[in-house]
Amino acid sequence: MALKGNLRDFTITQLLNLISLAQKTGSLEVKGPGQTALISFRDGKLAHAYLNQRNNSLAAILYRNGKITKRQVRIIQSRAGNLGDKELGLLLINSNYVTQTEILTILKEEFVEIVNYLFTWVEGLFQFRNNILPKESKITLRINLENIIMEGSRRLREWEQLQDEIPSLDMALKFTDNPATDIRNVNLSVEEWRVVSYINPKNTIAQIAKATKMNNLEIRRIVYGLLQAGLAQLIRSTNAPATKYQKPSLPVADEQEQKTLVNRLIKRIQSL
């Protein structure tokens, strides 16, 4: 199947449906603005996913998921830096760092997350290459595409709605002068508290996303929730330097801290 083109003419949903129905084996390369994804398939099932902006080594993936520490990553890199993912996985299992089930579960989540992220790409060049698969040293899986396509389609609809509500990430946020919601009844997640801690007219939403390491869908989803709750409103940024973040002294909350943080947030709102 010689397949290449632009996502403006052929969506990720259509590509995955075609690959699944034709039970194709090969790799789909998608080049978006500043990003490249390489998604591999075996007999129409997801086998591997790679995003060039991430460290895609097994050690890095396990670290991001809290299965090994930064110190353990350094030890692994110094002692087993030349090992492929399969050999490293076996070493970690035999050393009781992680189990085989944990590795496979985490890799599945990683691969599916990357594919789901592709559903938010509205433009980019793609090319499918038959029978091209990752190196033998990489761990591959066999993940059915049906549920991924359904979830991706749902995310695409959500993405389109969020783009309508928040068309530009160059806008900033400020706390609402007169919140429509009783702030004492608000129960924010840790991710929402992280975003709240950066709310300042000098910080664009794009800057907040970078500081909190969120992608465009994640930051739009949280900002939309804050807007709907009446806690924040969109304003023009006062154009702070792109490399600096104006962060109020509001820490990230856990459940025990939320009562204190709510009081601080009330004072913050009242001071604006």
Legacy VTK file of the C-alpha trace (Angstrom):
# vtk DataFile Version 3.0
C-alpha trace
ASCII
DATASET POLYDATA
POINTS 272 float
0.000 0.000 0.000
1.770 3.156 -1.230
0.027 5.712 0.924
1.164 9.272 1.530
-0.422 12.674 1.693
-1.540 15.468 4.030
-3.724 15.167 7.120
-5.870 17.979 5.754
-7.062 15.539 3.095
-6.847 12.221 4.941
-7.420 12.110 8.704
-5.754 9.888 11.307
-9.107 8.150 11.799
-9.269 7.246 8.108
-5.641 6.075 8.099
-6.093 3.804 11.113
-9.327 2.376 9.744
-7.608 1.562 6.462
-4.605 -0.047 8.171
-6.859 -2.058 10.486
-9.239 -3.285 7.767
-6.408 -4.161 5.390
-4.468 -5.830 8.245
-1.332 -4.050 7.105
2.183 -4.503 8.484
4.479 -1.497 8.348
5.113 1.947 9.789
3.209 5.207 9.446
5.371 8.329 9.684
3.566 11.593 10.381
5.455 14.903 10.251
3.644 17.773 11.935
4.860 21.288 12.783
8.041 20.644 14.772
7.075 17.058 15.602
7.396 13.639 14.032
5.563 10.475 15.030
6.348 6.960 13.840
3.578 4.417 14.439
4.202 0.755 13.614
1.655 -1.980 12.933
1.694 -5.734 12.583
-1.242 -7.406 10.819
-3.392 -4.323 11.375
-2.641 -4.053 15.110
-0.663 -1.344 16.883
2.843 -2.627 17.599
4.891 0.414 18.592
4.689 4.217 18.754
7.438 6.828 18.790
7.318 10.611 19.202
10.501 12.534 18.498
9.916 15.087 21.267
10.029 12.381 23.938
12.760 10.179 25.293
11.316 6.882 24.081
13.777 4.540 25.786
12.301 1.932 28.125
14.174 3.431 31.099
12.735 6.905 30.413
9.196 5.562 29.992
9.418 3.634 33.272
10.783 6.737 35.009
7.920 8.916 33.712
5.494 6.364 35.131
7.149 6.292 38.542
8.447 2.721 38.314
12.108 3.632 38.675
13.848 6.662 40.176
16.114 9.189 38.506
19.047 7.639 40.369
18.114 4.197 39.054
17.938 5.620 35.520
21.485 6.973 35.888
22.705 3.618 37.185
21.012 1.820 34.299
22.512 4.210 31.758
26.020 3.849 33.202
25.926 0.064 33.540
23.664 -0.962 30.701
23.699 1.991 28.344
24.163 -0.142 25.226
21.403 -2.619 25.997
18.279 -2.627 23.855
14.855 -2.348 25.435
14.256 -6.112 25.367
17.522 -6.874 27.147
17.038 -4.014 29.575
13.488 -5.139 30.338
14.712 -8.644 31.112
17.460 -7.226 33.338
14.977 -5.070 35.251
12.584 -7.998 35.700
15.345 -10.284 36.968
16.525 -7.532 39.321
12.980 -7.119 40.709
12.693 -3.488 39.615
9.444 -4.176 37.748
7.382 -7.123 36.569
6.796 -8.183 32.980
3.118 -7.262 33.340
4.023 -3.749 34.521
6.354 -3.200 31.564
3.774 -4.370 29.029
0.977 -2.331 30.638
3.064 0.843 30.740
4.225 0.426 27.137
0.644 -0.122 25.988
-0.436 3.088 27.726
2.529 4.944 26.205
1.824 3.749 22.650
-1.919 4.415 22.870
-1.323 7.885 24.336
0.926 8.817 21.405
-1.636 7.607 18.857
-4.418 9.477 20.698
-2.279 12.606 20.564
-2.131 12.280 16.766
-5.894 12.747 16.586
-5.355 16.397 17.569
-3.064 17.036 14.580
-4.998 18.916 11.927
-2.158 19.136 9.430
1.012 17.259 8.649
2.539 15.038 5.999
2.218 11.267 6.323
3.653 8.224 4.589
3.021 4.519 5.201
5.888 2.154 4.457
5.080 -1.512 4.027
6.854 -4.116 6.176
8.999 -1.548 8.010
9.033 -2.340 11.740
11.071 -1.152 14.763
14.484 -2.611 15.484
14.591 -6.088 17.002
15.831 -4.548 20.252
12.502 -2.735 20.722
9.572 -4.272 22.588
6.507 -4.493 20.343
2.903 -5.283 21.233
-0.298 -6.290 19.442
-3.034 -3.790 20.343
-6.416 -3.791 18.611
-7.173 -0.521 16.840
-10.971 -0.531 17.183
-11.120 1.003 20.676
-8.290 3.413 19.850
-10.202 4.668 16.800
-13.393 5.121 18.833
-11.580 6.988 21.617
-9.609 9.027 19.102
-12.787 10.082 17.317
-14.253 11.179 20.644
-11.097 13.153 21.387
-11.241 14.755 17.960
-14.762 16.018 18.635
-13.628 17.296 22.020
-10.595 18.944 20.423
-12.758 20.746 17.865
-15.040 22.034 20.623
-12.107 23.195 22.747
-10.547 24.957 19.756
-13.804 26.847 19.274
-13.886 27.846 22.948
-10.136 28.602 23.237
-8.982 29.442 19.698
-5.536 30.739 20.702
-3.030 29.648 23.350
-1.460 33.113 23.164
-4.222 34.403 25.456
-3.630 34.702 29.203
-5.828 34.007 32.222
-6.902 36.030 35.232
-9.014 35.135 38.217
-12.644 36.207 37.897
-13.484 39.343 39.868
-16.798 37.942 41.073
-16.706 34.133 40.812
-20.069 32.631 39.887
-19.160 29.504 41.848
-18.743 29.310 45.623
-14.995 28.809 45.745
-15.280 26.872 49.004
-17.107 24.102 47.161
-14.524 23.769 44.407
-12.529 20.526 44.408
-9.656 20.831 41.921
-7.391 18.028 40.753
-3.630 18.212 41.173
-3.274 19.074 37.466
-5.823 21.879 37.809
-3.995 23.276 40.854
-0.763 23.288 38.845
-2.423 25.412 36.156
-4.079 27.660 38.756
-0.676 28.345 40.308
0.487 29.944 37.032
-2.562 32.161 36.437
-1.219 35.650 35.818
-1.849 38.188 33.027
1.836 37.881 32.084
1.616 34.136 31.403
0.088 32.940 28.150
-1.733 29.617 28.126
1.048 28.301 25.873
3.620 29.247 28.515
1.569 27.566 31.234
1.327 24.425 29.109
5.097 24.373 28.667
5.740 24.989 32.368
3.341 22.219 33.424
4.447 19.868 30.614
0.945 19.534 29.170
0.045 19.111 25.520
-2.430 21.370 23.729
-5.413 19.125 24.424
-4.635 18.744 28.139
-4.138 22.470 28.770
-7.241 23.428 26.779
-9.306 20.864 28.697
-8.240 22.257 32.092
-8.562 25.903 31.062
-12.038 25.201 29.668
-13.030 23.657 33.001
-11.809 26.725 34.911
-13.694 28.996 32.523
-16.895 26.972 32.847
-16.594 26.957 36.648
-16.414 30.760 36.575
-13.041 30.823 38.322
-11.014 32.364 35.507
-11.458 34.381 32.343
-9.474 34.853 29.143
-7.599 38.102 28.647
-4.868 39.406 26.373
-1.393 38.626 27.601
0.732 41.528 28.795
3.541 39.943 26.759
5.960 38.662 29.354
9.233 37.284 27.901
8.580 33.822 26.479
11.299 32.202 28.597
10.058 33.492 31.959
7.045 32.438 34.009
5.424 34.725 36.547
4.391 32.235 39.192
2.429 33.228 42.300
3.445 31.589 45.550
0.642 29.051 45.408
1.802 25.429 45.833
0.341 22.346 44.230
-2.376 20.846 46.386
-2.989 17.425 47.697
-6.214 16.524 49.501
-4.899 17.590 52.926
-3.769 20.989 51.635
-6.862 21.921 49.658
-8.695 23.749 52.446
-5.724 26.037 53.069
-5.190 26.535 49.360
-8.834 27.454 48.808
-8.472 30.206 51.402
-5.318 31.422 49.659
-7.112 31.342 46.337
-9.961 33.429 47.774
-7.457 36.019 48.953
-5.736 35.912 45.563
-9.019 36.571 43.775
-9.931 39.368 46.148
-6.550 41.045 45.612
-6.904 41.284 41.828
LINES 1 273
272 0 1 2 3 4 5 6 7 8 9 10 11 12 13 14 15 16 17 18 19 20 21 22 23 24 25 26 27 28 29 30 31 32 33 34 35 36 37 38 39 40 41 42 43 44 45 46 47 48 49 50 51 52 53 54 55 56 57 58 59 60 61 62 63 64 65 66 67 68 69 70 71 72 73 74 75 76 77 78 79 80 81 82 83 84 85 86 87 88 89 90 91 92 93 94 95 96 97 98 99 100 101 102 103 104 105 106 107 108 109 110 111 112 113 114 115 116 117 118 119 120 121 122 123 124 125 126 127 128 129 130 131 132 133 134 135 136 137 138 139 140 141 142 143 144 145 146 147 148 149 150 151 152 153 154 155 156 157 158 159 160 161 162 163 164 165 166 167 168 169 170 171 172 173 174 175 176 177 178 179 180 181 182 183 184 185 186 187 188 189 190 191 192 193 194 195 196 197 198 199 200 201 202 203 204 205 206 207 208 209 210 211 212 213 214 215 216 217 218 219 220 221 222 223 224 225 226 227 228 229 230 231 232 233 234 235 236 237 238 239 240 241 242 243 244 245 246 247 248 249 250 251 252 253 254 255 256 257 258 259 260 261 262 263 264 265 266 267 268 269 270 271
